[in-house]
C-alpha cells in the first residue's frame, strides 16, 4: 500500500459519538497556486486520484483511540467515542512525505494553528543524511495540502522545493529570509506535550493528542490516572483555542473554565 500512495501521511477520519452513531470526517480544502507549483500540484493530484481509486484503506485496532467524550452541557452524560488515530496530529507528525514520483522528500514535523484553532501551516523536515539535522520548512496549510475524503494527504513538493523556500524557526530570527512561528501561532507538537488545567492552574490531565477536521483542531484527547507517565484513562473534549495558554518557551497548556473543570471532575469521580 505504501508503494501505491504518493504520501504516507494518513488522516482518515471516523469519529463515533456513541456506539450506534458514527460521523465521518473529510477535508475538501480548495488550493490556489500558480506556475510550476500549480502544474506539479495538478499532476500529483491526478496521479494520486488514479492510485487511490484502486486502493482500500484498512484500519487496525492500533489505529483506534477509545475515550469518553465529555459533554458540553453540565450534568449531561459522557459518551464513548472511538477516534481513528490517523486523522489526528499524532497520526500525522513524524510520518514520511512522498512526492508524485514516490520519492521520500521530507517528514512531517509539526502543524501550526492560528489563534482560532485553524491549521495555517504545516512544517516539514527534509530528508537529511541518516535522518540527522535537516532543514525545517513551513508551507501554507491551505495551499499545499489536499485532504481526500478517505483522509489521505498529497503534497506536491520536491527536495528542490524545500531547498528554495525559507527556513522555519520556532524562535524569533534576525534573518529576513527565515519564516518564524507567529506570535499568535500554536504548535500542535507543543500542545500534545501540554496539560489540561483547571481555572486555578492545577493540572487535571495530560494532553495526548488533537484531532483535525476540515483544516481545524476539533477535539483534545487527554489522559488521567497515569502510572509513571503511561497508560491511564482517556477523555475527549471540544477544542477551544481561546483556552490555550503559552509561556515564553512556547509550551502550551489548555485551561478549562469552571463548568468544564467541574464536568471533568464529576466524570472522574464517577469512574473510579
LINZI-V453512 format. One record per run of one state. SS is the DSSP state (helix for helix, strand for strand, loop for the rest). FROM is the first residue (numbers start at 1). LEN is the number of residues. Records with the same first field share a line. If there is no record, write none. Layout:
SS = FROM-LEN + FROM-LEN
This chain:
loop = 1-9 + 11-2 + 19-2 + 26-9 + 53-8 + 70-9 + 89-7 + 99-5 + 114-4 + 127-2 + 132-4 + 145-1 + 148-4 + 155-4 + 165-2 + 170-9 + 181-5 + 192-3 + 198-5 + 214-2 + 225-2 + 228-2 + 231-2 + 239-2 + 247-5 + 256-2 + 271-2
strand = 10-1 + 13-6 + 21-5 + 64-6 + 79-6 + 88-1 + 96-3 + 104-10 + 118-9 + 136-5 + 146-2 + 152-3 + 167-3 + 179-2 + 186-2 + 195-3 + 203-11 + 216-9 + 227-1 + 230-1 + 233-6 + 244-3 + 252-4
helix = 35-18 + 61-3 + 85-3 + 129-3 + 141-4 + 159-6 + 188-4 + 241-3 + 258-13
